[in-house]
């Protein structure tokens, strides 16, 4: 693994976080504009969304997601450790 590839791989999470942050800010600003232009319709949509969220089993959904994340965390840590070990071995050569 050459240095340029390692740098690209190291920058990938940072670029991903930056992209998500920009997208989130865009959605928030567009939502604010929509609410300012159509307040009554926004209240109706908020009421409908509240009813739907009230009926969903949010607790079960969140606990399932937490279990899934914990289950996926072990292989992710193993892969991360193997990548660091490989990187260290390459640096020693």
PyMOL CGO cylinders between C-alpha atoms (Angstrom):
from pymol import cmd
from pymol.cgo import CYLINDER

trace = [
    CYLINDER, 0.00, 0.00, 0.00, 1.70, 3.17, -1.11, 0.3, 1, 1, 1, 1, 1, 1,
    CYLINDER, 1.70, 3.17, -1.11, 1.53, 6.46, 0.74, 0.3, 1, 1, 1, 1, 1, 1,
    CYLINDER, 1.53, 6.46, 0.74, -0.95, 8.17, -1.61, 0.3, 1, 1, 1, 1, 1, 1,
    CYLINDER, -0.95, 8.17, -1.61, -3.46, 5.31, -1.24, 0.3, 1, 1, 1, 1, 1, 1,
    CYLINDER, -3.46, 5.31, -1.24, -3.11, 5.41, 2.54, 0.3, 1, 1, 1, 1, 1, 1,
    CYLINDER, -3.11, 5.41, 2.54, -3.73, 9.15, 2.54, 0.3, 1, 1, 1, 1, 1, 1,
    CYLINDER, -3.73, 9.15, 2.54, -6.84, 8.75, 0.39, 0.3, 1, 1, 1, 1, 1, 1,
    CYLINDER, -6.84, 8.75, 0.39, -8.16, 6.02, 2.70, 0.3, 1, 1, 1, 1, 1, 1,
    CYLINDER, -8.16, 6.02, 2.70, -7.43, 8.18, 5.76, 0.3, 1, 1, 1, 1, 1, 1,
    CYLINDER, -7.43, 8.18, 5.76, -9.23, 11.19, 4.26, 0.3, 1, 1, 1, 1, 1, 1,
    CYLINDER, -9.23, 11.19, 4.26, -12.31, 9.20, 3.23, 0.3, 1, 1, 1, 1, 1, 1,
    CYLINDER, -12.31, 9.20, 3.23, -14.10, 9.32, 6.62, 0.3, 1, 1, 1, 1, 1, 1,
    CYLINDER, -14.10, 9.32, 6.62, -13.39, 13.04, 6.98, 0.3, 1, 1, 1, 1, 1, 1,
    CYLINDER, -13.39, 13.04, 6.98, -14.83, 13.75, 3.54, 0.3, 1, 1, 1, 1, 1, 1,
    CYLINDER, -14.83, 13.75, 3.54, -17.85, 11.59, 4.34, 0.3, 1, 1, 1, 1, 1, 1,
    CYLINDER, -17.85, 11.59, 4.34, -18.54, 13.43, 7.58, 0.3, 1, 1, 1, 1, 1, 1,
    CYLINDER, -18.54, 13.43, 7.58, -18.16, 16.78, 5.81, 0.3, 1, 1, 1, 1, 1, 1,
    CYLINDER, -18.16, 16.78, 5.81, -20.58, 15.70, 3.05, 0.3, 1, 1, 1, 1, 1, 1,
    CYLINDER, -20.58, 15.70, 3.05, -23.18, 14.52, 5.59, 0.3, 1, 1, 1, 1, 1, 1,
    CYLINDER, -23.18, 14.52, 5.59, -22.82, 17.80, 7.51, 0.3, 1, 1, 1, 1, 1, 1,
    CYLINDER, -22.82, 17.80, 7.51, -23.36, 19.83, 4.33, 0.3, 1, 1, 1, 1, 1, 1,
    CYLINDER, -23.36, 19.83, 4.33, -26.39, 17.73, 3.35, 0.3, 1, 1, 1, 1, 1, 1,
    CYLINDER, -26.39, 17.73, 3.35, -27.90, 18.08, 6.83, 0.3, 1, 1, 1, 1, 1, 1,
    CYLINDER, -27.90, 18.08, 6.83, -27.42, 21.86, 6.77, 0.3, 1, 1, 1, 1, 1, 1,
    CYLINDER, -27.42, 21.86, 6.77, -29.06, 22.01, 3.34, 0.3, 1, 1, 1, 1, 1, 1,
    CYLINDER, -29.06, 22.01, 3.34, -32.07, 20.00, 4.52, 0.3, 1, 1, 1, 1, 1, 1,
    CYLINDER, -32.07, 20.00, 4.52, -32.45, 22.17, 7.63, 0.3, 1, 1, 1, 1, 1, 1,
    CYLINDER, -32.45, 22.17, 7.63, -32.31, 25.42, 5.64, 0.3, 1, 1, 1, 1, 1, 1,
    CYLINDER, -32.31, 25.42, 5.64, -34.76, 24.13, 3.00, 0.3, 1, 1, 1, 1, 1, 1,
    CYLINDER, -34.76, 24.13, 3.00, -37.13, 22.95, 5.74, 0.3, 1, 1, 1, 1, 1, 1,
    CYLINDER, -37.13, 22.95, 5.74, -36.96, 26.34, 7.42, 0.3, 1, 1, 1, 1, 1, 1,
    CYLINDER, -36.96, 26.34, 7.42, -37.76, 28.08, 4.15, 0.3, 1, 1, 1, 1, 1, 1,
    CYLINDER, -37.76, 28.08, 4.15, -40.69, 25.71, 3.52, 0.3, 1, 1, 1, 1, 1, 1,
    CYLINDER, -40.69, 25.71, 3.52, -42.08, 26.34, 7.01, 0.3, 1, 1, 1, 1, 1, 1,
    CYLINDER, -42.08, 26.34, 7.01, -41.81, 30.12, 6.55, 0.3, 1, 1, 1, 1, 1, 1,
    CYLINDER, -41.81, 30.12, 6.55, -43.63, 30.01, 3.20, 0.3, 1, 1, 1, 1, 1, 1,
    CYLINDER, -43.63, 30.01, 3.20, -46.32, 27.44, 4.13, 0.3, 1, 1, 1, 1, 1, 1,
    CYLINDER, -46.32, 27.44, 4.13, -46.87, 27.46, 7.92, 0.3, 1, 1, 1, 1, 1, 1,
    CYLINDER, -46.87, 27.46, 7.92, -50.36, 25.86, 7.90, 0.3, 1, 1, 1, 1, 1, 1,
    CYLINDER, -50.36, 25.86, 7.90, -49.33, 23.00, 5.63, 0.3, 1, 1, 1, 1, 1, 1,
    CYLINDER, -49.33, 23.00, 5.63, -46.20, 22.50, 7.74, 0.3, 1, 1, 1, 1, 1, 1,
    CYLINDER, -46.20, 22.50, 7.74, -48.34, 22.13, 10.86, 0.3, 1, 1, 1, 1, 1, 1,
    CYLINDER, -48.34, 22.13, 10.86, -50.48, 19.51, 9.12, 0.3, 1, 1, 1, 1, 1, 1,
    CYLINDER, -50.48, 19.51, 9.12, -47.38, 17.56, 8.05, 0.3, 1, 1, 1, 1, 1, 1,
    CYLINDER, -47.38, 17.56, 8.05, -45.94, 17.79, 11.56, 0.3, 1, 1, 1, 1, 1, 1,
    CYLINDER, -45.94, 17.79, 11.56, -49.22, 16.51, 13.03, 0.3, 1, 1, 1, 1, 1, 1,
    CYLINDER, -49.22, 16.51, 13.03, -49.31, 13.57, 10.58, 0.3, 1, 1, 1, 1, 1, 1,
    CYLINDER, -49.31, 13.57, 10.58, -45.65, 12.74, 11.28, 0.3, 1, 1, 1, 1, 1, 1,
    CYLINDER, -45.65, 12.74, 11.28, -46.36, 12.87, 15.02, 0.3, 1, 1, 1, 1, 1, 1,
    CYLINDER, -46.36, 12.87, 15.02, -49.28, 10.46, 14.66, 0.3, 1, 1, 1, 1, 1, 1,
    CYLINDER, -49.28, 10.46, 14.66, -47.20, 8.04, 12.61, 0.3, 1, 1, 1, 1, 1, 1,
    CYLINDER, -47.20, 8.04, 12.61, -44.28, 8.18, 15.06, 0.3, 1, 1, 1, 1, 1, 1,
    CYLINDER, -44.28, 8.18, 15.06, -46.68, 7.72, 17.96, 0.3, 1, 1, 1, 1, 1, 1,
    CYLINDER, -46.68, 7.72, 17.96, -48.01, 4.49, 16.42, 0.3, 1, 1, 1, 1, 1, 1,
    CYLINDER, -48.01, 4.49, 16.42, -44.61, 3.02, 15.56, 0.3, 1, 1, 1, 1, 1, 1,
    CYLINDER, -44.61, 3.02, 15.56, -42.85, 0.76, 18.04, 0.3, 1, 1, 1, 1, 1, 1,
    CYLINDER, -42.85, 0.76, 18.04, -39.90, 3.13, 18.34, 0.3, 1, 1, 1, 1, 1, 1,
    CYLINDER, -39.90, 3.13, 18.34, -38.45, 1.35, 21.38, 0.3, 1, 1, 1, 1, 1, 1,
    CYLINDER, -38.45, 1.35, 21.38, -38.26, -1.97, 19.58, 0.3, 1, 1, 1, 1, 1, 1,
    CYLINDER, -38.26, -1.97, 19.58, -36.82, -0.37, 16.46, 0.3, 1, 1, 1, 1, 1, 1,
    CYLINDER, -36.82, -0.37, 16.46, -34.10, 1.42, 18.43, 0.3, 1, 1, 1, 1, 1, 1,
    CYLINDER, -34.10, 1.42, 18.43, -33.24, -1.65, 20.50, 0.3, 1, 1, 1, 1, 1, 1,
    CYLINDER, -33.24, -1.65, 20.50, -32.96, -3.68, 17.29, 0.3, 1, 1, 1, 1, 1, 1,
    CYLINDER, -32.96, -3.68, 17.29, -30.63, -1.08, 15.81, 0.3, 1, 1, 1, 1, 1, 1,
    CYLINDER, -30.63, -1.08, 15.81, -28.48, -1.08, 18.95, 0.3, 1, 1, 1, 1, 1, 1,
    CYLINDER, -28.48, -1.08, 18.95, -28.25, -4.88, 18.85, 0.3, 1, 1, 1, 1, 1, 1,
    CYLINDER, -28.25, -4.88, 18.85, -27.32, -4.76, 15.18, 0.3, 1, 1, 1, 1, 1, 1,
    CYLINDER, -27.32, -4.76, 15.18, -24.63, -2.13, 15.81, 0.3, 1, 1, 1, 1, 1, 1,
    CYLINDER, -24.63, -2.13, 15.81, -23.16, -4.14, 18.67, 0.3, 1, 1, 1, 1, 1, 1,
    CYLINDER, -23.16, -4.14, 18.67, -23.18, -7.26, 16.50, 0.3, 1, 1, 1, 1, 1, 1,
    CYLINDER, -23.18, -7.26, 16.50, -21.45, -5.38, 13.65, 0.3, 1, 1, 1, 1, 1, 1,
    CYLINDER, -21.45, -5.38, 13.65, -18.96, -3.65, 15.96, 0.3, 1, 1, 1, 1, 1, 1,
    CYLINDER, -18.96, -3.65, 15.96, -16.91, -6.77, 16.66, 0.3, 1, 1, 1, 1, 1, 1,
    CYLINDER, -16.91, -6.77, 16.66, -15.98, -7.48, 13.01, 0.3, 1, 1, 1, 1, 1, 1,
    CYLINDER, -15.98, -7.48, 13.01, -15.40, -3.77, 12.42, 0.3, 1, 1, 1, 1, 1, 1,
    CYLINDER, -15.40, -3.77, 12.42, -12.90, -3.64, 15.29, 0.3, 1, 1, 1, 1, 1, 1,
    CYLINDER, -12.90, -3.64, 15.29, -11.22, -6.78, 13.97, 0.3, 1, 1, 1, 1, 1, 1,
    CYLINDER, -11.22, -6.78, 13.97, -10.90, -5.30, 10.47, 0.3, 1, 1, 1, 1, 1, 1,
    CYLINDER, -10.90, -5.30, 10.47, -9.62, -2.00, 11.89, 0.3, 1, 1, 1, 1, 1, 1,
    CYLINDER, -9.62, -2.00, 11.89, -7.01, -3.81, 13.96, 0.3, 1, 1, 1, 1, 1, 1,
    CYLINDER, -7.01, -3.81, 13.96, -5.89, -5.90, 10.99, 0.3, 1, 1, 1, 1, 1, 1,
    CYLINDER, -5.89, -5.90, 10.99, -5.57, -2.76, 8.85, 0.3, 1, 1, 1, 1, 1, 1,
    CYLINDER, -5.57, -2.76, 8.85, -3.48, -1.03, 11.54, 0.3, 1, 1, 1, 1, 1, 1,
    CYLINDER, -3.48, -1.03, 11.54, -1.30, -4.13, 11.90, 0.3, 1, 1, 1, 1, 1, 1,
    CYLINDER, -1.30, -4.13, 11.90, -0.78, -4.23, 8.13, 0.3, 1, 1, 1, 1, 1, 1,
    CYLINDER, -0.78, -4.23, 8.13, 0.03, -0.50, 8.07, 0.3, 1, 1, 1, 1, 1, 1,
    CYLINDER, 0.03, -0.50, 8.07, 2.56, -0.94, 10.87, 0.3, 1, 1, 1, 1, 1, 1,
    CYLINDER, 2.56, -0.94, 10.87, 4.17, -3.89, 9.08, 0.3, 1, 1, 1, 1, 1, 1,
    CYLINDER, 4.17, -3.89, 9.08, 4.44, -1.84, 5.88, 0.3, 1, 1, 1, 1, 1, 1,
    CYLINDER, 4.44, -1.84, 5.88, 6.04, 1.08, 7.72, 0.3, 1, 1, 1, 1, 1, 1,
    CYLINDER, 6.04, 1.08, 7.72, 8.68, -1.20, 9.29, 0.3, 1, 1, 1, 1, 1, 1,
    CYLINDER, 8.68, -1.20, 9.29, 9.76, -2.52, 5.89, 0.3, 1, 1, 1, 1, 1, 1,
]
cmd.load_cgo(trace, "trace")
